[in-house]
Amino acid sequence: MVQRRRDGGPLLGDGKIRELAAVVTATGADVVVTQQSLSPGEQRRLDDALPCRVVDRTGLILDIFAQRARSREGQLQVEMAQFLYRLPRLTGKGRELSRLGMRGGRGSRGAVGLGTRGPGEQKLEYDRRRIRDRLSRLKREIESLRARRSGQRERRHDRAWPIVALAGYTNAGKSTLFNALTRSAAVTRGAMFSTLDPQVRQVRLPEGGRALLTDTVGFIRDLPPDLRVAFRATLEEIGQADAVLHVVDAKHPDAARQAEAVLGELETLGVAPDSVLTILNKIDLLEDAGATARLSVSLPVPPLLASARTGDGLDLLGAALEEILRRRFWRHVSFRRPPPRIRARLAALGASIRESQAAGGDEVVDAWVAPAQVTRLTDEARAK
């Protein structure tokens, strides 16, 4: 059902609500889902008018998240988002009983006086206080996990490996690409938000460089504010990454708008544009080269073409990612005729290596390593 809205008007007018109620009754529907997020007032209005449950966009997303969360952090984030969403919507029996309160004091028959605190109001305030207390505890736990995750990121950098984050609209094929690049077996399924808890694996790049790849929750357009607050720790995995692989679903009819939504979120997270590599995934599902070219032109930035399922384009993806990390994370050192111990050291560090031959015939090894390793490597090379 579609409603033409005027600016500032309600989501559904009275006539449209009566029409919707008739449809619900005729079809025996158990639930009505709205594409838009509802204000608490709009939610109550529809709840009162319809003989079934009403779920708005945010509520539906939260229901899906609750089914997907597996880790402790994911479950805490979902619970916090649910409470932030439900607190202003807390009504029901307590709301109805609160109407018993009347001003003035008890009458001769023991009636509750006007302005006194009715039993419904007490129950409602009690529930609200319990939710606020629980929210305070959840925030403390999430902040503790956030600090622990920040420490883990620092330790990853100490290991001299850069961090690369996968980002993209939900169901764009990020987990399939994650498995293809890391040769792992993370859960993949054609469902929204199938990856709610971040996963981290090692990825080896074409010229020897090693990085840590993290798979994160999928994005959506107009991310509800409560979800943004609750999932800040997860989104920080993207904001703190040294490079971001932005995955676009080539088969989706709204791929260009989805790409714009994700790039907007990345900008909000403070991700530098030159750290982002856009990948047009699932090109094996497109009809022909012409369709691929038209879709590529429609995207906000030129993409790299790939298929995580077939492996097409993954070598080029790896090479392009290695170049980004050379610019943004690693530092360049060069060795002429390096001894075996230096070669072994570079391999242990996961360095990105390119070999060539100087004019005089000497072997030259150009390496890109973590900034903290540059001085140590040059000192080792000078040592006899």
C-alpha positions as CSV (number, residue, x, y, z in Angstrom):
1,M,0.0,0.0,0.0
2,V,1.3,3.4,-1.0
3,Q,0.4,6.8,0.6
4,R,1.2,10.1,-1.1
5,R,2.6,12.3,1.8
6,R,2.6,16.0,2.2
7,D,5.6,17.5,4.1
8,G,5.0,17.4,7.8
9,G,1.9,15.2,7.5
10,P,1.4,11.8,9.1
11,L,2.7,8.6,7.5
12,L,-0.9,7.5,6.8
13,G,-4.1,9.6,6.8
14,D,-7.3,8.5,8.5
15,G,-8.8,7.3,5.2
16,K,-5.7,5.3,4.3
17,I,-5.6,3.7,7.8
18,R,-9.3,2.6,7.5
19,E,-8.4,1.1,4.1
20,L,-5.4,-0.7,5.5
21,A,-7.5,-2.0,8.4
22,A,-10.0,-3.4,6.0
23,V,-7.3,-5.1,4.0
24,V,-5.8,-6.6,7.3
25,T,-9.3,-7.9,8.3
26,A,-10.0,-9.4,4.8
27,T,-6.6,-11.1,4.4
28,G,-6.2,-12.2,8.1
29,A,-2.8,-10.6,8.2
30,D,-0.8,-11.1,11.4
31,V,1.6,-8.2,10.9
32,V,1.9,-4.9,8.9
33,V,5.4,-3.8,8.0
34,T,6.2,-0.2,7.0
35,Q,9.0,0.8,4.7
36,Q,9.6,3.9,6.8
37,S,10.6,4.2,10.4
38,L,7.7,5.3,12.6
39,S,7.8,7.9,15.3
40,P,6.4,6.7,18.7
41,G,3.2,8.7,18.1
42,E,2.7,7.2,14.6
43,Q,3.4,3.7,16.1
44,R,0.7,4.2,18.8
45,R,-1.7,5.5,16.2
46,L,-1.4,2.5,14.0
47,D,-1.3,0.1,16.9
48,D,-4.7,1.5,18.1
49,A,-6.3,1.4,14.6
50,L,-5.1,-2.0,13.3
51,P,-6.1,-5.5,14.6
52,C,-2.6,-6.9,14.2
53,R,1.1,-6.2,15.1
54,V,2.7,-3.2,13.4
55,V,6.5,-3.3,12.6
56,D,8.4,-0.4,11.1
57,R,11.6,-0.5,9.2
58,T,13.8,-0.1,12.3
59,G,11.9,-2.8,14.2
60,L,12.2,-5.2,11.4
61,I,16.0,-4.7,11.1
62,L,16.3,-5.2,14.9
63,D,14.4,-8.4,14.6
64,I,16.8,-9.7,12.0
65,F,19.8,-8.5,14.0
66,A,18.6,-10.4,17.0
67,Q,18.5,-13.6,15.0
68,R,22.0,-13.1,13.5
69,A,24.0,-12.0,16.6
70,R,26.3,-14.8,17.9
71,S,29.1,-13.2,19.8
72,R,28.8,-11.5,23.2
73,E,29.5,-8.1,21.6
74,G,27.0,-8.6,18.9
75,Q,24.3,-9.6,21.4
76,L,25.0,-6.6,23.6
77,Q,24.8,-4.2,20.7
78,V,21.5,-5.7,19.5
79,E,20.0,-5.6,23.0
80,M,21.1,-1.9,23.4
81,A,19.6,-1.0,20.1
82,Q,16.4,-2.7,21.0
83,F,16.1,-0.8,24.3
84,L,16.9,2.5,22.7
85,Y,14.2,1.8,20.1
86,R,11.5,0.6,22.6
87,L,12.0,3.1,25.5
88,P,10.0,5.9,23.8
89,R,7.4,3.4,22.6
90,L,6.8,1.9,26.0
91,T,3.0,1.9,26.3
92,G,0.4,-0.9,26.4
93,K,-1.5,-1.8,29.6
94,G,0.5,0.7,31.7
95,R,-0.4,3.5,29.4
96,E,-4.1,2.6,29.7
97,L,-4.0,2.3,33.5
98,S,-2.1,5.7,33.8
99,R,-5.4,7.3,32.7
100,L,-6.9,6.4,36.0
101,G,-4.9,9.1,37.8
102,M,-7.1,12.1,38.6
103,R,-6.3,15.4,40.2
104,G,-7.3,16.2,43.7
105,G,-7.1,13.3,46.2
106,R,-9.3,10.4,47.2
107,G,-13.1,10.9,47.2
108,S,-15.5,9.5,49.6
109,R,-15.7,6.2,47.8
110,G,-11.9,5.8,47.7
111,A,-11.6,6.8,44.1
112,V,-8.1,8.0,43.0
113,G,-8.0,11.8,43.1
114,L,-7.2,14.0,40.1
115,G,-3.5,14.5,39.7
116,T,-2.4,11.6,41.9
117,R,-0.2,8.8,40.7
118,G,-2.2,6.0,39.3
119,P,-1.0,2.3,39.4
120,G,-0.5,2.3,35.6
121,E,1.7,5.3,35.7
122,Q,3.8,3.7,38.5
123,K,4.2,0.5,36.4
124,L,5.2,2.5,33.4
125,E,7.7,4.6,35.2
126,Y,9.1,1.5,36.9
127,D,9.6,-0.2,33.5
128,R,11.2,2.9,32.1
129,R,13.6,3.1,35.0
130,R,14.5,-0.6,34.6
131,I,15.2,0.0,30.9
132,R,17.4,3.0,31.6
133,D,19.3,1.1,34.3
134,R,19.9,-1.8,31.8
135,L,20.9,0.7,29.1
136,S,23.6,2.1,31.5
137,R,25.0,-1.3,32.2
138,L,24.9,-2.2,28.5
139,K,26.8,1.0,27.6
140,R,29.5,0.2,30.2
141,E,29.9,-3.4,28.9
142,I,30.0,-2.2,25.2
143,E,32.6,0.5,26.1
144,S,34.7,-2.1,27.8
145,L,34.6,-4.4,24.8
146,R,35.2,-1.4,22.5
147,A,38.4,-0.6,24.5
148,R,39.5,-4.3,24.3
149,R,38.9,-4.2,20.5
150,S,40.9,-1.0,20.3
151,G,43.8,-2.8,22.1
152,Q,43.5,-5.7,19.7
153,R,43.8,-3.3,16.7
154,E,47.0,-1.8,18.3
155,R,48.4,-5.3,18.7
156,R,47.6,-6.1,15.1
157,H,49.6,-3.1,14.0
158,D,52.4,-4.1,16.3
159,R,52.6,-7.3,14.3
160,A,53.3,-5.1,11.2
161,W,50.3,-6.2,9.3
162,P,47.8,-3.6,8.0
163,I,44.1,-3.9,8.5
164,V,41.7,-4.1,5.5
165,A,37.9,-3.9,6.1
166,L,35.2,-5.2,3.8
167,A,32.3,-2.8,3.5
168,G,29.2,-2.8,1.4
169,Y,25.4,-2.9,1.2
170,T,23.9,-5.9,3.0
171,N,23.9,-9.1,0.9
172,A,26.4,-7.7,-1.6
173,G,28.6,-10.9,-1.3
174,K,31.1,-9.6,1.2
175,S,31.4,-12.9,3.1
176,T,31.9,-14.9,-0.1
177,L,34.7,-12.5,-1.1
178,F,36.1,-12.8,2.4
179,N,36.3,-16.5,2.0
180,A,37.8,-16.3,-1.5
181,L,40.6,-13.9,-0.4
182,T,41.4,-15.6,2.9
183,R,40.7,-19.2,1.8
184,S,38.5,-19.7,4.8
185,A,35.0,-20.9,5.4
186,A,33.0,-18.1,7.0
187,V,29.2,-18.5,6.9
188,T,27.7,-17.3,3.6
189,R,24.1,-17.2,2.8
190,G,21.8,-15.0,0.6
191,A,20.3,-13.2,3.5
192,M,20.3,-9.6,4.9
193,F,22.9,-9.0,7.7
194,S,24.2,-12.6,7.7
195,T,27.5,-11.2,9.1
196,L,26.7,-9.3,12.2
197,D,29.8,-10.1,14.2
198,P,33.1,-9.0,12.7
199,Q,35.5,-11.8,11.6
200,V,39.3,-11.3,11.0
201,R,41.5,-13.5,8.9
202,Q,44.9,-13.2,7.2
203,V,45.1,-12.5,3.5
204,R,48.2,-12.9,1.3
205,L,48.7,-10.5,-1.5
206,P,50.3,-11.2,-5.0
207,E,53.8,-9.8,-4.1
208,G,54.0,-11.3,-0.7
209,G,52.4,-8.6,1.4
210,R,50.2,-9.9,4.2
211,A,47.2,-8.1,5.8
212,L,44.4,-8.8,8.2
213,L,41.0,-8.7,6.5
214,T,37.9,-8.0,8.5
215,D,34.3,-8.8,7.4
216,T,31.7,-6.4,8.9
217,V,28.0,-5.9,9.1
218,G,26.3,-4.9,5.9
219,F,25.1,-1.3,5.3
220,I,21.7,0.0,4.4
221,R,20.3,3.3,3.3
222,D,19.3,5.7,6.0
223,L,20.8,3.7,8.9
224,P,18.5,4.3,11.9
225,P,20.2,6.5,14.6
226,D,19.7,3.9,17.3
227,L,21.6,1.3,15.3
228,R,24.4,3.7,14.5
229,V,24.9,4.4,18.3
230,A,24.7,0.7,19.3
231,F,26.9,-0.6,16.6
232,R,29.6,2.1,16.9
233,A,32.2,-0.4,18.0
234,T,31.6,-2.6,14.9
235,L,31.6,0.4,12.6
236,E,34.9,1.5,14.1
237,E,36.5,-1.6,12.5
238,I,35.9,0.2,9.2
239,G,36.8,3.6,10.3
240,Q,40.2,2.5,11.7
241,A,41.1,0.3,8.8
242,D,44.1,1.1,6.6
243,A,42.2,0.2,3.4
244,V,38.5,-0.5,2.7
245,L,37.2,-2.9,0.0
246,H,33.8,-1.5,-1.0
247,V,31.7,-4.4,-2.4
248,V,28.9,-3.7,-4.8
249,D,26.3,-6.3,-5.9
250,A,26.4,-6.2,-9.7
251,K,23.1,-8.1,-10.0
252,H,21.1,-5.8,-7.8
253,P,18.8,-3.5,-9.8
254,D,19.5,-0.6,-7.5
255,A,23.3,-1.1,-7.3
256,A,24.2,2.6,-8.0
257,R,22.1,3.9,-5.2
258,Q,23.4,1.3,-2.8
259,A,26.9,2.3,-3.7
260,E,26.1,5.9,-3.0
261,A,24.6,5.0,0.4
262,V,27.7,3.0,1.4
263,L,30.1,5.7,0.2
264,G,28.1,8.2,2.3
265,E,28.5,6.1,5.4
266,L,32.2,5.7,4.8
267,E,32.5,9.4,4.6
268,T,30.6,9.8,7.9
269,L,33.1,7.3,9.5
270,G,36.0,9.5,8.3
271,V,37.3,7.0,5.8
272,A,39.7,8.7,3.3
273,P,38.5,8.3,-0.3
274,D,42.0,7.2,-1.5
275,S,41.9,4.2,0.9
276,V,38.7,2.8,-0.7
277,L,38.7,0.3,-3.5
278,T,35.3,-0.3,-5.1
279,I,34.6,-3.8,-6.4
280,L,31.8,-4.7,-8.7
281,N,31.1,-8.2,-7.4
282,K,29.0,-11.0,-9.1
283,I,29.9,-10.0,-12.6
284,D,29.4,-13.7,-13.6
285,L,25.7,-13.1,-13.2
286,L,25.5,-10.2,-15.7
287,E,24.2,-11.0,-19.1
288,D,27.0,-9.6,-21.2
289,A,30.0,-7.2,-21.3
290,G,27.7,-4.3,-22.4
291,A,25.6,-4.7,-19.2
292,T,28.8,-4.7,-17.1
293,A,30.1,-1.5,-18.8
294,R,26.8,0.3,-18.4
295,L,26.7,-0.6,-14.7
296,S,30.3,0.5,-14.2
297,V,29.6,3.9,-15.7
298,S,26.6,4.4,-13.4
299,L,28.5,3.9,-10.2
300,P,29.9,7.0,-8.2
301,V,33.5,5.8,-8.7
302,P,35.1,3.5,-11.3
303,P,35.0,-0.1,-10.0
304,L,37.2,-3.1,-10.3
305,L,35.3,-6.0,-11.8
306,A,35.4,-9.3,-10.0
307,S,33.4,-12.5,-9.0
308,A,34.1,-13.9,-5.6
309,R,32.3,-17.1,-6.7
310,T,34.3,-17.9,-9.8
311,G,37.6,-16.1,-8.8
312,D,37.6,-13.8,-11.8
313,G,39.4,-10.5,-11.2
314,L,40.7,-11.5,-7.7
315,D,44.4,-11.3,-8.8
316,L,43.8,-7.7,-10.0
317,L,42.0,-7.0,-6.8
318,G,44.9,-8.2,-4.8
319,A,47.4,-6.2,-6.8
320,A,45.3,-3.0,-6.5
321,L,44.9,-3.5,-2.7
322,E,48.7,-4.0,-2.4
323,E,49.3,-0.7,-4.1
324,I,46.9,1.1,-1.8
325,L,48.7,-0.4,1.3
326,R,52.0,0.7,-0.1
327,R,50.8,4.2,-0.3
328,R,48.9,4.3,3.0
329,F,50.5,1.9,5.5
330,W,53.8,0.4,4.5
331,R,57.2,2.2,4.1
332,H,59.6,1.5,1.3
333,V,63.1,0.2,1.9
334,S,65.6,-1.1,-0.8
335,F,68.4,-3.6,-0.5
336,R,71.1,-4.4,-3.0
337,R,72.2,-8.0,-2.9
338,P,70.4,-8.7,0.4
339,P,71.8,-11.6,2.5
340,P,69.6,-14.6,3.2
341,R,68.8,-13.5,6.7
342,I,67.3,-10.2,5.4
343,R,65.2,-12.2,2.9
344,A,64.0,-14.5,5.7
345,R,63.2,-11.5,7.9
346,L,61.1,-9.8,5.1
347,A,59.2,-13.0,4.6
348,A,58.5,-13.3,8.4
349,L,57.2,-9.7,8.5
350,G,54.8,-10.3,5.6
351,A,56.6,-7.6,3.5
352,S,55.4,-6.7,0.0
353,I,58.4,-7.4,-2.2
354,R,59.4,-6.5,-5.7
355,E,62.7,-7.8,-7.2
356,S,64.7,-6.2,-10.1
357,Q,68.2,-6.0,-11.5
358,A,70.4,-3.0,-11.4
359,A,72.4,-1.7,-14.4
360,G,75.6,-3.5,-13.1
361,G,73.7,-6.8,-12.7
362,D,73.3,-6.7,-9.0
363,E,70.0,-8.0,-7.6
364,V,67.8,-5.3,-6.0
365,V,65.0,-6.0,-3.6
366,D,62.4,-3.3,-3.0
367,A,60.3,-4.0,0.1
368,W,57.4,-2.3,1.8
369,V,57.2,-2.9,5.5
370,A,55.5,-1.5,8.6
371,P,56.9,1.9,9.7
372,A,58.2,0.4,12.9
373,Q,60.4,-2.1,11.1
374,V,62.3,0.2,8.7
375,T,65.1,1.2,11.1
376,R,65.5,-2.3,12.4
377,L,65.8,-3.8,8.9
378,T,68.3,-1.2,7.7
379,D,70.4,-1.7,10.8
380,E,70.3,-5.5,10.3
381,A,71.3,-5.1,6.6
382,R,74.4,-3.0,7.6
383,A,75.5,-5.5,10.2
384,K,78.1,-8.1,9.1
